[in-house]
Amino acid sequence: MKTKTNKIIIIMPAYNAEKTLEKTFRDIPKRLADEIILVDDASNDNTVRIAKRLGITTFVHKKNLGYGANQKTCYKMALSSGADIVVMLHPDYQYDARFIEKLVKPIVNSQFDIMLGTRLKGFGKTLSTGMPLYKYLANIFLTWLNNLMLDTRLTEYHTGFRAYTRDFLKSIDFNNFANDHLFDLEILIEAIKKKASIGEVYIPGRYLPESSSMNFIESTNYGIKTLVELFKFSSKKLLPKDSSYKDK
């Protein structure tokens, strides 16, 4: 599948991932990854030590800056390393790294600019993976609202397993996005404004005690911020006429 012209770099935004990092790393198809970069957001466990032992390129924030800020550093490092395709994989073992080839193949084949790994595939199928009911219902509602207000037909907006082309990442100023979990929505809104092509592939999720996850209060706060962002986008009608973009 991979050609010499496609440098694939996997980024891992990490925070207190010592219990799951190595399991996640072992599942990555090494023949596809030219480099794996982990950015540690000032963890207070052994995440950094384990990452270095595994031979992962590691950068450490001196203080906790937030999930979105972590991604910003990840993308800067990946682009500086010459990535043609950047895959975001959480090191918490929630997303199955063995599906990376399935995720990036449509990008390699020039079908899409962005690929999303969706966890939502019907009520019973999704809940059987362990996703809490309140998360499932909130995800379904927010994704439905996203599709309605952004005129899209995506299955899931709130996945942490994604792949982007270099061209797309270079075409946006992600430094201006939020430093928290709202970053994930903002980057997709920017993609819609740019009329970038977005594809999806089903990736079964895992919900284990050692895997990181937002609790109910955090999820509610994220949901409120998502609603605010959607209404801001809708009210300002930001969709541009010119959707072209090129690598700089």
N, C-alpha and C positions, 0 to 999 in steps of 0.2 A: 504493500500500500504506500509506504513512505518513499519519497524520492529525495535526492540530494539537495533539491532546492527548497525543501520544507524542513526548516529547523524547528523542532518542537521542544518547547520548554514548559515544564510543569511547575507551577507555583503553588506553595502551600502556606497560606496565612495561618500562623499557629499561635495558640495561647493555652498553656497548661495541657499539652497533648502527650505527655510522657507515657500514658497507658495505652495509647492507640497509634502513635506515630509509626512504630516499627511494623505493626501489622498492615497499616495503610501502605507503607513504603514497599513491603514485600510483594504486594499485589500489583504494583505498577509494572506494565510491560516495558522492561528496560530497553528493548530493541527499538521502541518508539521514541524514547526520551533522550534528547541530546544533552539535556541538563535538567536537574531538579533543584529548585530554589526554595528555601524555607525562610520566611521572615517571622521572627519571634517577637511578639508584642509584650516584652518584659514579663515573661512567665516566671512564676515562683516555684517551679518544679524542675525536673531534669530534661525538659524538652530540648534545650540547646545541646547538652552533652550527648544525648542520643542521636540527634541530627548529625552532629559532627562525626560520631562513631560510624554512622551509616554512609558517610562520604557525601552528604548533601551540602550543597552550597548554602551557607547559613549567614543571615544578617540579623542583628539583634537591636531592637529599639531600647533605648536607655530607660524609657518610661512607657507606660501603657497609653497608646494613642487611639485605640479603637479599631474595630474590624475594618471599617472603610479605609482608614489611614494605613492599616497593614497592607491592604490590597494595592494602594497607591505605590508603596515601596516595592511590592512584588512586581508590578507592571513596569515600573521604571527599570528595575534590575533586569527583567526579562528582555525588554526592548534594547537595553544597553548591551546585552549579550547576543543580540542579533536574532532574536526569535522571529520566525515567520508565523508560527501559531503558538498561542499561549493558552495552556489549560489550567484552570483553577480547580484544585482538588483540596478539600478540607482534610486535615490530617487526623480527624476524629473518628475515622472508620465508618462514618454514616453513609458515605457514597462508595460504591464498589469500583475501585481503581481498575479492575480487570476490564471494565467497559470503556476505557479511554480510547481504544482503537475505534470502537463503534461511534464514539462521540466525535472524533476528529475526522473520520473518513469523509463525510460530506464536505468538510472544508478543504481537505486535500484535493477532492474532486471538483473544487470550485463551484459547489452548489450553494453554499451559504457563507456569510461573513461571520456569523455567530451561531454556535450550537449550545443548546441547553439540555441538561439531563433532567427530565421530568420524573418525579416520584409518583405522580398521580395517574392511576390507570384503573379507574372504577373503585367504588366504595369498598367492596370486600377485598379486592386485590391489594389496595393501598393499606388498609388497616391490618391486613395479615402480616405486613412487614414490621408492625409495632408502632406505627405512627399514632400518637395520642389522638383521640377523637376530636378534641377541641382544636388541635393543630390542623387536622384534616379539614374540618368545617371552616376554620378561619382562612385557610389557604384557598379552598374552593371559592369562598365568597370574595376574597381580595382579588383572586385571579379573574373571576367573572367581572368584577368592577373594573379591573385594569383593562380587560378586553373591550368592555363597553365604552370606556372613556378614551381609550387610546386607539380604538378601531383595529384591534388585532384578534387573532384566533389561537392564542397560545394555550397550552394545557396547564402550565405552571410558570408563574413569574418569580417565585421565591426560592428557587433552587440555588445551591452553592456549588454545583458541579457544572462548569461552563468552559467553553473554548472560544477564543477570539482570534481574528486575523490581525497581523501586524498593522495592515492598512487601517483597519477600523480603530484600533487603539491609538494610532498616531493621529487620527483625524479628530480626536476629541480632547478636551482639556479636563481629564478626570481629576486633576488636582483641586478643582472647584467643587467637587462633589462632597457629600457628607462623610464624616469620619466614623460614623456608626453603620449599622446594618442597612440604613436607607440607601447607602452607596449602590447596592445591587439593583434597586429599582431605578435609580437615577441613570445608571449606565444604560439600562434598557430603554428608558425614555429618550436618552440621547441617540440611541440606535434608531429608534422610530423616527425621530426628527431628521436623521440623516438618510432615512429610508434604507437602512442596511437590511440585508436579508437574514432572517432568523429561522433556524430549524430546531427540531426537538427529537430526542430519542429517549425511550423509557429506560430508566436506571432504578432498580429496586433499592429502597433505602434500608438502613439498619438503625434501630433505636435501642442501644445498649446502655446500661448504667454508666459505663465509662466514657460514652460518647458525649460531646458537648452539645447543649441545646438550650435555647431560650426557655425560661420558665413562663408560667402563665402571665405574670405581671409584665415581664419583658416583651412577651409576644403581643400583649394588649397595647403596650406603648408603641411597639413597632407598627401595629395595625393602624393606630391613630395617625402616626407620622406618614404612613403610606396614603391614607385618605387625604391628608392635608396636601401632600405632594401632587396627588392626582388632580385635586381641585385647582391647585395653582396652575398646573399644566393646561387643564381644560379652559380656565378663565382667560389665560393669556394667549391661547391659540398659537402655540410656538412652532407649529409645523412649517418649515421653510419651503420655498419653491425649488431651490437648487439643492439636490440631494447628492451631488457628486462629491467624491473624496478620493484622494490619492496619498500614497506613502510619501512622507517628506524626508 
